[in-house]
């Protein structure tokens, strides 16, 4: 039962992380000085990619905090 909850929480966190990554990429590219350079694009992609593992971690943390019983 716990393993199934962790799987769902991980998938949910992955989806939220991907949504946050796309939003962060859009915001970073919008705020970057124009014309866009390759370095600005690479930095924006790398910064937004950090949202995916953070989303998974928060999903798993939420599963652990809401688990009943131990």
Secondary structure, DSSP 4 states (H G I P E B T S, - for coil): -HHHHHHHHHHHHHHHHHHHHHHHHHHHHHHSPSSPPHHHHHHHHHHHHHHHHHHHHHHHHHHHHH-S--
